[in-house]
Amino acid sequence: MFTIITLIMKINSLKLTFISILMSGFLLNCKPSNQQRVLPSCIDSKIEAIKKAPVQNPPTEIWKWQIDTVAYYYITSGCCDQYNYLYNENCEVVCAPDGGFTGKGDQKCPDFGDNIQKKLIWKDERKQD
């Protein structure tokens, strides 16, 4: 009888250890929201400037374009016939992929191929007056 009780206690102890290890793994993979979105400081500055300006129509969006290991930031412009600019991580204008009178941008963008991963990283959620 003593050995069965000891065996049951060891099994329960192993279960608790296993559950503790699993929970630790989950907790270590959790990141606070401020660590999930790390942007170049110049992009943060652009966001702050947009917040101080009147709301555009349509509202400004900032998209991160990941191409291999290089990140670009696509910022939409308000209406109408304005270029939507693509910036590098130093906030230097790379090109205007679209917008303008033709809607085809400035035609100066490099050929990025089909491997662009696009992710919305910020949108002006303010309402127009």
HUGINOR-V254687 format. One record per residue. N is the residue number from 1. PSI is psi in whole degrees, -180 to 180 (none if undefined). OMEGA is omega as a letter, one per 20 degrees, with the letter a starting at -180 (999 if undefined). NEAR is the number of other ideal C-beta (glycine too) atoms within 10 Angstrom. Layout:
# HUGINOR-V254687
N:PSI:OMEGA:NEAR
N:PSI:OMEGA:NEAR
This chain:
# HUGINOR-V254687
1:-40:a:5
2:-39:a:6
3:-34:r:7
4:-43:r:8
5:-42:r:9
6:-42:r:10
7:-43:r:10
8:-41:r:10
9:-39:r:10
10:-40:r:10
11:-45:r:10
12:-40:r:10
13:-41:r:10
14:-39:r:10
15:-46:r:10
16:-40:r:10
17:-45:r:10
18:-46:r:10
19:-41:r:10
20:-42:r:10
21:-43:r:9
22:-46:a:10
23:-39:r:10
24:-41:r:10
25:-43:r:9
26:-44:a:8
27:-36:r:8
28:-27:r:8
29:-11:r:7
30:137:r:7
31:141:r:8
32:154:a:6
33:-29:a:6
34:-17:r:7
35:-16:a:8
36:-26:a:7
37:92:r:10
38:116:a:7
39:154:r:17
40:147:a:15
41:-32:a:8
42:-32:r:15
43:-41:r:20
44:-40:r:13
45:-39:r:12
46:-40:r:19
47:-45:r:16
48:-40:r:9
49:-40:r:9
50:-40:a:18
51:-28:a:11
52:-18:a:6
53:164:r:10
54:153:r:10
55:133:r:16
56:161:r:17
57:112:i:10
58:160:a:13
59:147:a:15
60:139:r:21
61:147:r:15
62:125:a:20
63:140:r:18
64:125:r:17
65:117:r:18
66:121:r:13
67:106:a:14
68:-117:a:10
69:5:a:5
70:134:r:10
71:138:r:16
72:161:a:20
73:120:a:22
74:121:a:21
75:123:a:20
76:152:r:19
77:166:r:17
78:-180:a:13
79:156:i:8
80:155:r:8
81:28:r:10
82:149:r:14
83:146:r:18
84:118:a:18
85:149:r:20
86:126:a:23
87:152:r:21
88:-176:a:14
89:-12:r:13
90:11:a:8
91:30:r:15
92:136:a:8
93:126:r:13
94:-48:a:17
95:-179:r:16
96:101:a:20
97:-28:a:20
98:-180:a:18
99:-173:a:18
100:-177:a:15
101:-37:a:9
102:-18:a:10
103:-1:a:9
104:12:r:11
105:-159:a:17
106:1:r:16
107:24:a:10
108:8:a:11
109:141:r:14
110:163:r:9
111:105:a:4
112:-10:a:15
113:-159:a:8
114:6:a:4
115:36:r:8
116:126:r:14
117:119:a:10
118:134:a:12
119:126:r:9
120:123:a:10
121:-17:r:15
122:143:r:19
123:138:r:13
124:107:a:17
125:1:r:7
126:151:r:13
127:147:r:7
128:147:r:9
129:none:999:5
